[in-house]
Amino acid sequence: MNDVSFLELLSRYAADKHLRPKSVSTYTAVVRLFRRYLGHEAYPSMVTRQMVIDWRVSIIRTKDKPDGITESSWNNYVRHLKALYSFGIKHGLIACSQNPFIDVSVKQPKVPKKSLQPLQIRYAREVLEVCRRYEHCYDERSKIHPAWFWQTLMEAFFYTGIRLNQLLHIEAGDINLKKRVFRTSAVGSKTHSESIMPIPDGLYPYMRQLIVAAHNSGFKREDQLFNVNRFSQRHKRTTMDTWQVERFFQVLSELTGYKMSPHRFRHFLGTDLMDSPERNIHITQNILNHSDIRTTMEYIHPDVEAMRRALNKRVPV
């Protein structure tokens, strides 16, 4: 039996599972944190369950340790390291028989997903429209430039709830304005699946504007569609990355006074669909591209007024 290092174990696991670069980065970050706690000379085979418990005690947030990590973050660490150890044990790479990360997860408090309110979204739209009009009237760059492009991007998140990584992998040839649909690539999908999504009526004018601008800029079918660098003199990169999108939402959050992000738009859409009287769980699951319907069910929130009416209908005794 071999006794590989953490980095060798991770390298073998990544190659065996054919992990995407982003997944490799996530695993690497978790391994780096654990090695820092153990000491960089430690090997996977040296780790015991008690050492894992001690690490958990040292990093989870408590009243006396407010700077610690959340229960959710800890469980995320456990999922990654348990997978690495299971792989190592199965293939004889680690000199131990028991996975030290089994049954060390913790219960995490259920809190509402961070979402948005309709008023906040309307205000964000007003801010972007002011920026667009300023650029159109004065032919100068606004705080958010080019405003028309970022309007389209925000509306794409609002109407489709698409994940950021999926949006960045949309190519110009994925859009079919005639049929009012677009293709989401398996490359950018968290569930590794390609799908066809409708272009809602409210999103259509924005997508049409983007496609026309892309055509005028000489886009090829395989070019990244949501690429601000092709439409702006301010941006100089070749392709658009997550940092540029996050920077846009950071500026928008500063201008509106509300925290904005792609994930909050996604949660807003999920909640809105599941709160609708005509809600269809399976359609919502398809729209949000959930592999497990239990994830979709998390968007069902208690209706306080409905509970009140039920309690008020009780017959006094």
LOMIBA-437531 format. One record per residue: x, y, z of N, C-alpha, C in turn. Coordinates in steps of 0.05 Angstrom, whole numbers, padded with zeros to 5 digits, always signed. Layout:
% LOMIBA-437531
XYZXYZXYZ
...
% end
This chain:
% LOMIBA-437531
+00017-00024+00000+00000+00000+00000+00018+00025+00000
+00012+00044-00017+00027+00069-00019+00017+00087+00004
+00033+00108+00009+00026+00128+00029+00032+00155+00017
+00012+00165+00001+00017+00189-00015+00012+00214+00002
+00022+00236-00008+00017+00262+00006-00011+00272-00001
-00019+00293+00013-00045+00306+00007-00046+00316-00022
-00024+00328-00031-00024+00340-00058-00025+00318-00079
-00010+00296-00074-00011+00274-00093-00038+00261-00093
-00051+00258-00070-00077+00246-00068-00097+00264-00084
-00095+00290-00080-00113+00308-00095-00108+00306-00125
-00083+00305-00133-00076+00303-00161-00088+00278-00174
-00085+00256-00160-00095+00230-00170-00126+00231-00171
-00138+00242-00151-00168+00244-00150-00178+00261-00173
-00166+00284-00177-00174+00303-00198-00172+00290-00225
-00151+00275-00230-00147+00262-00256-00167+00239-00259
-00172+00224-00238-00191+00201-00240-00219+00211-00245
-00227+00232-00231-00255+00243-00234-00258+00263-00256
-00235+00270-00269-00236+00289-00291-00249+00315-00281
-00240+00326-00259-00252+00350-00247-00246+00374-00264
-00266+00392-00264-00262+00418-00277-00242+00435-00261
-00229+00454-00275-00210+00471-00261-00221+00485-00236
-00246+00493-00238-00259+00507-00215-00262+00488-00192
-00269+00462-00197-00272+00443-00176-00245+00436-00163
-00224+00435-00180-00197+00430-00170-00189+00452-00151
-00195+00477-00158-00188+00500-00141-00202+00498-00114
-00227+00489-00114-00242+00486-00090-00230+00465-00072
-00224+00442-00083-00212+00420-00068-00184+00429-00057
-00169+00443-00074-00143+00452-00066-00144+00471-00042
-00164+00489-00042-00167+00508-00020-00173+00493+00006
-00191+00473+00005-00198+00458+00029-00174+00442+00039
-00160+00429+00022-00136+00414+00029-00115+00432+00042
-00112+00456+00030-00092+00474+00041-00099+00483+00070
-00125+00487+00075-00133+00495+00102-00127+00472+00122
-00133+00447+00114-00129+00425+00132-00100+00420+00137
-00084+00422+00116-00055+00418+00119-00043+00440+00137
-00053+00464+00135-00043+00486+00152-00049+00480+00181
-00072+00468+00187-00079+00460+00214-00061+00438+00224
-00057+00417+00207-00041+00394+00215-00011+00400+00216
-00002+00418+00199+00026+00421+00194+00033+00409+00167
+00048+00423+00152+00052+00415+00124+00066+00388+00120
+00078+00378+00141+00093+00352+00139+00074+00329+00143
+00049+00333+00151+00030+00311+00156+00022+00297+00131
+00017+00272+00133+00007+00255+00111-00022+00247+00117
-00037+00241+00096-00065+00233+00100-00068+00209+00119
-00050+00190+00118-00052+00166+00134-00048+00172+00164
-00037+00195+00171-00032+00202+00199-00057+00213+00212
-00078+00219+00197-00101+00233+00208-00120+00213+00221
-00129+00220+00245-00149+00204+00259-00175+00219+00261
-00196+00205+00268-00222+00218+00271-00221+00240+00292
-00206+00234+00314-00204+00254+00336-00190+00279+00326
-00171+00277+00309-00157+00300+00298-00177+00317+00282
-00195+00304+00267-00215+00318+00252-00234+00333+00271
-00242+00319+00292-00260+00332+00312-00247+00356+00324
-00221+00353+00331-00206+00376+00343-00205+00399+00324
-00201+00393+00298-00200+00415+00278-00227+00428+00276
-00249+00412+00278-00276+00424+00277-00280+00443+00300
-00272+00434+00324-00275+00451+00348-00260+00477+00345
-00237+00476+00332-00219+00499+00330-00229+00520+00310
-00245+00512+00290-00252+00531+00269-00281+00539+00267
-00299+00523+00279-00328+00530+00276-00334+00554+00294
-00351+00571+00284-00358+00596+00298-00374+00590+00323
-00368+00603+00345-00383+00601+00370-00385+00629+00382
-00399+00632+00404-00401+00658+00417-00374+00668+00425
-00356+00650+00434-00330+00658+00442-00310+00660+00418
-00319+00651+00395-00302+00651+00371-00318+00661+00348
-00326+00687+00348-00344+00698+00327-00332+00698+00299
-00305+00696+00297-00292+00697+00271-00290+00670+00258
-00300+00649+00271-00299+00622+00260-00317+00618+00236
-00315+00595+00224-00332+00589+00200-00359+00580+00208
-00378+00580+00190-00405+00571+00195-00407+00541+00194
-00429+00530+00204-00434+00501+00202-00435+00492+00173
-00447+00509+00156-00449+00503+00128-00421+00500+00115
-00403+00518+00122-00376+00517+00111-00362+00492+00120
-00365+00485+00146-00353+00461+00156-00363+00436+00141
-00389+00434+00137-00400+00411+00123-00389+00410+00095
-00384+00433+00083-00373+00434+00056-00345+00423+00056
-00329+00430+00076-00302+00419+00079-00303+00389+00082
-00321+00379+00098-00324+00351+00103-00330+00336+00077
-00349+00346+00062-00356+00333+00037-00332+00329+00018
-00316+00349+00016-00293+00348-00002-00271+00329+00009
-00265+00331+00035-00244+00314+00046-00253+00285+00049
-00279+00281+00054-00288+00253+00056-00286+00240+00029
-00292+00255+00008-00290+00244-00019-00261+00236-00026
-00243+00253-00018-00214+00248-00023-00205+00223-00008
-00213+00220+00017-00205+00197+00033-00218+00171+00023
-00243+00173+00015-00257+00149+00004-00242+00139-00021
-00234+00158-00037-00219+00151-00062-00192+00139-00055
-00178+00151-00036-00152+00142-00029-00152+00114-00016
-00172+00109+00001-00175+00083+00015-00182+00062-00006
-00201+00068-00023-00210+00049-00043-00188+00040-00062
-00170+00058-00069-00149+00052-00088-00122+00046-00075
-00122+00042-00048-00098+00035-00034-00076+00056-00034
-00084+00081-00033-00065+00103-00033-00060+00113-00005
-00077+00106+00014-00075+00116+00042-00073+00092+00060
-00054+00092+00078-00050+00069+00097-00069+00071+00121
-00095+00070+00116-00114+00069+00137-00140+00056+00127
-00155+00044+00145-00179+00029+00137-00205+00045+00141
-00204+00064+00159-00228+00080+00165-00226+00108+00155
-00247+00118+00143-00247+00146+00133-00252+00164+00157
-00233+00181+00165-00237+00198+00189-00258+00220+00186
-00268+00224+00162-00288+00245+00157-00316+00234+00156
-00320+00209+00163-00347+00198+00164-00360+00206+00190
-00385+00216+00188-00401+00223+00211-00389+00246+00228
-00376+00265+00215-00366+00288+00230-00379+00314+00220
-00400+00312+00203-00415+00336+00196-00432+00345+00220
-00441+00369+00219-00457+00380+00240-00484+00390+00229
-00504+00391+00246-00529+00403+00238-00526+00433+00235
-00536+00443+00214-00534+00472+00209-00561+00485+00210
-00562+00508+00222-00588+00522+00224-00599+00529+00197
-00625+00525+00194-00639+00531+00169-00646+00561+00169
-00634+00575+00152-00640+00604+00149-00651+00609+00121
-00667+00630+00118-00678+00636+00091-00655+00642+00072
-00658+00633+00047-00638+00639+00027-00637+00669+00022
-00613+00680+00018-00610+00708+00013-00622+00715-00014
-00643+00732-00013-00657+00738-00038-00660+00768-00041
-00678+00777-00058-00683+00805-00063-00712+00811-00059
-00719+00836-00056-00746+00846-00055-00753+00860-00081
-00778+00859-00089-00786+00873-00114-00778+00902-00115
-00780+00916-00092-00773+00944-00092-00743+00948-00098
-00727+00930-00088-00698+00931-00092-00691+00927-00122
-00705+00908-00134-00701+00903-00163-00710+00927-00180
-00733+00939-00173-00742+00962-00188-00722+00985-00186
-00711+00989-00162-00692+01010-00158-00666+01005-00174
-00657+00980-00175-00634+00973-00191-00639+00979-00220
-00663+00973-00230-00669+00979-00257-00669+01009-00263
-00679+01025-00244-00679+01054-00247-00650+01064-00248
-00633+01054-00231-00605+01062-00231-00591+01056-00258
-00596+01032-00268-00584+01025-00294-00595+01041-00317
-00621+01048-00316-00633+01064-00337-00622+01092-00337
-00618+01103-00313-00605+01130-00311-00577+01129-00324
-00562+01108-00318-00535+01106-00330-00537+01103-00360
-00556+01088-00370-00559+01084-00399-00566+01111-00412
-00585+01125-00401-00593+01151-00412-00570+01171-00412
-00555+01171-00390-00532+01189-00388-00512+01184-00411
-00506+01158-00415-00487+01151-00436-00497+01158-00463
-00523+01155-00467-00536+01160-00493-00536+01190-00499
-00543+01206-00479-00547+01235-00482-00520+01250-00483
-00501+01242-00467-00476+01257-00464-00452+01243-00478
-00457+01219-00488-00435+01204-00501-00411+01202-00483
-00416+01198-00458-00395+01194-00438-00400+01169-00422
-00379+01158-00411-00382+01133-00395-00394+01140-00368
-00413+01124-00360-00425+01127-00333-00410+01110-00313
-00420+01111-00288-00408+01094-00267-00409+01065-00275
-00430+01057-00288-00433+01029-00298-00433+01031-00329
-00412+01020-00341-00408+01022-00370-00401+00995-00382
-00412+00990-00406-00434+01003-00419-00460+00995-00406
-00476+01014-00399-00500+01009-00383-00520+00990-00397
-00523+00992-00423-00542+00975-00438-00534+00945-00435
-00508+00940-00435-00498+00912-00433-00505+00901-00405
-00499+00917-00385-00504+00907-00357-00534+00905-00351
-00550+00922-00365-00579+00919-00363-00587+00891-00372
-00576+00884-00396-00583+00858-00407-00574+00835-00389
-00550+00837-00378-00540+00816-00361-00557+00813-00336
-00565+00836-00323-00581+00834-00299-00609+00823-00306
-00620+00830-00328-00647+00820-00335-00645+00790-00342
-00622+00781-00352-00619+00752-00357-00620+00736-00331
-00607+00747-00310-00608+00735-00284-00636+00736-00272
-00650+00759-00276-00677+00762-00265-00696+00743-00278
-00696+00741-00304-00717+00725-00318-00711+00695-00319
-00686+00687-00317-00679+00659-00320-00668+00646-00295
-00657+00662-00277-00644+00650-00253-00620+00634-00260
-00608+00638-00283-00585+00623-00292-00561+00626-00273
-00545+00605-00270-00521+00607-00254-00500+00623-00269
-00484+00638-00254-00464+00655-00266-00445+00640-00285
-00436+00617-00277-00417+00602-00294-00430+00593-00320
-00456+00586-00319-00471+00579-00343-00474+00603-00362
-00480+00626-00351-00483+00650-00367-00457+00656-00382
-00435+00653-00368-00409+00660-00380-00402+00640-00403
-00415+00617-00403-00409+00597-00424-00429+00598-00448
-00447+00617-00447-00466+00620-00470-00450+00632-00493
-00453+00619-00516-00440+00628-00541-00461+00642-00558
-00452+00658-00577-00470+00673-00594-00488+00654-00610
-00478+00631-00617-00494+00612-00632-00514+00597-00615
-00514+00601-00589-00533+00587-00571-00560+00601-00571
-00562+00625-00582-00586+00640-00581-00602+00637-00607
-00628+00631-00604-00646+00628-00627-00669+00648-00622
-00666+00672-00633-00687+00692-00629-00713+00685-00642
-00712+00671-00665-00736+00664-00679-00753+00645-00662
-00741+00625-00650-00756+00607-00633-00757+00616-00604
-00743+00638-00598-00743+00650-00571-00733+00629-00551
-00711+00617-00556-00698+00598-00538-00668+00602-00538
-00655+00592-00518-00625+00592-00518-00616+00566-00505
-00592+00558-00512-00580+00533-00502-00561+00539-00480
-00562+00524-00458-00542+00526-00437-00524+00503-00439
-00498+00508-00440-00478+00487-00445-00473+00470-00420
-00467+00445-00425-00460+00427-00403-00434+00435-00390
-00417+00449-00405-00391+00457-00395-00394+00476-00371
-00413+00494-00372-00416+00512-00350-00437+00504-00329
-00449+00480-00333-00471+00472-00316-00460+00457-00291
-00472+00464-00268-00464+00451-00243-00473+00421-00244
-00494+00415-00259-00504+00388-00261-00492+00373-00285
-00474+00386-00300-00461+00374-00323-00481+00366-00345
-00502+00382-00347-00523+00376-00367-00529+00400-00384
-00533+00394-00410-00541+00415-00429-00572+00417-00429
-00582+00441-00432-00611+00444-00433-00619+00467-00451
-00644+00467-00459-00656+00489-00475-00674+00505-00457
-00671+00531-00457-00687+00549-00440-00702+00568-00457
-00726+00576-00449-00741+00596-00464-00731+00624-00458
-00734+00641-00477-00728+00670-00473-00755+00683-00467
-00760+00690-00441-00786+00702-00434-00790+00729-00449
-00815+00736-00451-00822+00761-00466-00808+00785-00455
-00805+00787-00429-00792+00810-00417-00763+00812-00423
-00750+00789-00427-00721+00788-00433-00715+00791-00463
-00734+00785-00479-00730+00784-00508-00718+00810-00520
-00728+00834-00513-00717+00859-00525-00687+00862-00517
-00680+00855-00493-00652+00857-00484-00634+00838-00500
-00644+00813-00503-00628+00793-00517-00625+00800-00547
-00646+00811-00558-00645+00819-00586-00624+00841-00589
-00624+00860-00571-00605+00882-00572-00577+00872-00570
-00572+00852-00552-00546+00841-00549-00537+00826-00574
-00555+00810-00586-00548+00795-00610-00542+00814-00633
-00557+00836-00636-00552+00855-00657-00524+00868-00653
-00518+00875-00628-00492+00888-00622-00470+00868-00627
-00474+00842-00620-00454+00822-00625-00449+00818-00655
-00471+00818-00671-00468+00816-00700-00453+00839-00711
-00459+00863-00702-00445+00887-00712-00416+00887-00704
-00409+00873-00683-00382+00873-00673-00366+00849-00685
-00379+00834-00703-00365+00813-00716-00362+00787-00701
-00381+00782-00683-00380+00757-00667-00383+00733-00685
-00368+00711-00678-00372+00685-00690-00391+00669-00672
-00402+00647-00683-00421+00631-00668-00409+00621-00642
-00384+00614-00643-00371+00602-00619-00360+00623-00599
-00364+00649-00604-00354+00670-00587-00371+00672-00561
-00359+00678-00539-00373+00683-00514-00392+00707-00518
-00418+00703-00513-00437+00724-00519-00436+00746-00497
-00438+00738-00472-00437+00758-00451-00408+00764-00445
-00397+00782-00461-00369+00790-00459-00367+00820-00461
-00367+00833-00439-00367+00862-00438-00343+00874-00452
-00321+00859-00453-00296+00869-00465-00299+00875-00495
-00319+00862-00508-00323+00866-00537-00340+00891-00542
-00352+00902-00521-00371+00925-00525-00361+00950-00511
-00338+00949-00499-00330+00971-00482-00300+00979-00486
-00295+01005-00486-00267+01014-00487-00254+01013-00460
-00270+01012-00439-00259+01011-00412-00247+00984-00405
-00259+00963-00416-00251+00936-00409-00233+00925-00431
-00211+00912-00422-00190+00904-00441-00184+00874-00442
-00200+00858-00428-00194+00829-00427-00204+00816-00453
-00195+00791-00456-00204+00776-00480-00231+00764-00476
-00235+00751-00453-00261+00740-00446-00271+00752-00420
-00297+00750-00415-00308+00760-00390-00306+00738-00369
-00298+00745-00345-00296+00725-00324-00314+00732-00300
-00314+00715-00280-00332+00720-00257-00325+00745-00242
-00299+00753-00242-00291+00777-00228-00304+00802-00239
-00306+00803-00266-00319+00827-00278-00348+00828-00271
-00362+00806-00270-00390+00806-00263-00394+00813-00233
-00376+00802-00216-00378+00808-00188-00372+00837-00183
-00354+00848-00198-00348+00877-00195-00372+00894-00203
-00385+00886-00225-00410+00901-00233-00430+00901-00210
-00435+00878-00198-00455+00876-00177-00446+00891-00152
-00420+00892-00148-00410+00908-00125-00416+00937-00129
-00412+00948-00153-00417+00976-00159-00447+00981-00157
-00463+00962-00169-00492+00966-00168-00502+00965-00139
-00491+00948-00123-00499+00947-00095-00492+00974-00080
-00470+00985-00087-00462+01011-00075-00481+01033-00084
-00489+01033-00109-00507+01054-00119-00536+01051-00109
-00545+01027-00105-00572+01022-00096-00575+01021-00065
-00553+01014-00052-00554+01010-00023-00564+00983-00015
-00568+00965-00035-00577+00938-00030-00556+00918-00041
-00553+00896-00026-00534+00875-00035-00546+00861-00059
-00532+00862-00082-00541+00849-00106-00521+00828-00115
-00531+00806-00126-00513+00785-00136-00529+00766-00154
-00516+00751-00172-00531+00732-00188-00546+00712-00172
-00534+00703-00150-00547+00682-00134-00573+00693-00121
-00573+00718-00113-00596+00730-00101-00619+00732-00121
-00612+00738-00146-00633+00738-00167-00644+00709-00171
-00626+00690-00170-00634+00662-00173-00653+00654-00151
-00647+00661-00126-00664+00655-00103-00691+00670-00106
-00690+00695-00116-00715+00710-00119-00733+00695-00139
-00722+00686-00161-00738+00672-00181-00749+00646-00170
-00733+00631-00156-00742+00605-00144-00765+00609-00125
-00761+00629-00107-00782+00635-00088-00808+00645-00101
-00805+00662-00121-00828+00673-00136-00844+00651-00149
-00829+00632-00162-00843+00610-00176-00857+00592-00156
-00845+00587-00134-00856+00568-00114-00878+00581-00097
-00879+00607-00096-00900+00621-00082-00925+00625-00099
-00922+00621-00125-00945+00625-00143-00966+00604-00138
-00992+00612-00139-01014+00593-00136-01013+00570-00157
-01002+00577-00180-01001+00556-00201-00974+00542-00202
-00960+00542-00179-00933+00531-00179-00932+00503-00189
-00911+00497-00203-00906+00470-00213-00877+00463-00206
-00874+00445-00187-00848+00439-00176-00829+00429-00197
-00839+00412-00215-00821+00400-00236-00812+00421-00256
-00830+00440-00263-00822+00461-00282-00801+00479-00268
-00805+00486-00243-00786+00502-00228-00759+00487-00226
-00760+00461-00222-00735+00445-00221-00720+00447-00248
-00735+00446-00270-00722+00447-00296-00711+00475-00301
-00726+00495-00294-00716+00523-00298-00690+00528-00283
-00690+00519-00258-00666+00524-00241-00644+00503-00244
-00650+00483-00261-00631+00462-00267-00621+00448-00242
-00640+00440-00225-00634+00425-00201-00633+00395-00207
-00613+00381-00199-00612+00352-00203-00629+00337-00183
-00634+00349-00159-00649+00337-00138-00673+00355-00132
-00697+00344-00133-00721+00360-00129-00723+00371-00100
-00708+00358-00082-00708+00368-00054-00696+00396-00052
-00677+00402-00070-00666+00429-00071-00687+00449-00080
-00704+00441-00099-00726+00458-00108-00746+00463-00085
-00751+00442-00070-00771+00444-00048-00762+00464-00026
-00736+00470-00025-00727+00490-00005-00737+00518-00010
-00748+00522-00034-00758+00549-00041-00787+00552-00032
-00799+00532-00021-00826+00534-00010-00824+00545+00018
-00835+00569+00022-00834+00582+00048-00861+00582+00062
-00862+00581+00088-00887+00582+00103-00903+00607+00096
-00929+00604+00092-00946+00627+00088-00959+00634+00114
-00949+00655+00127-00958+00663+00154-00988+00668+00154
-00998+00682+00134-01026+00689+00134-01044+00664+00130
-01034+00645+00114-01049+00620+00111-01050+00605+00137
-01028+00605+00152-01027+00592+00178-01046+00606+00197
-01047+00633+00196-01065+00648+00213-01094+00641+00208
-01101+00639+00182-01129+00632+00175-01136+00604+00184
-01117+00586+00182-01122+00558+00192-01127+00558+00222
-01111+00573+00237-01114+00573+00266-01140+00587+00274
-01147+00608+00259-01171+00623+00266-01196+00607+00261
-01195+00587+00243-01218+00571+00237-01223+00550+00258
-01206+00547+00277-01210+00526+00297-01234+00533+00314
-01249+00513+00321-01273+00517+00337-01266+00519+00367
-01274+00540+00381-01267+00542+00409-01279+00518+00425
-01265+00509+00445-01275+00487+00462-01282+00498+00489
% end
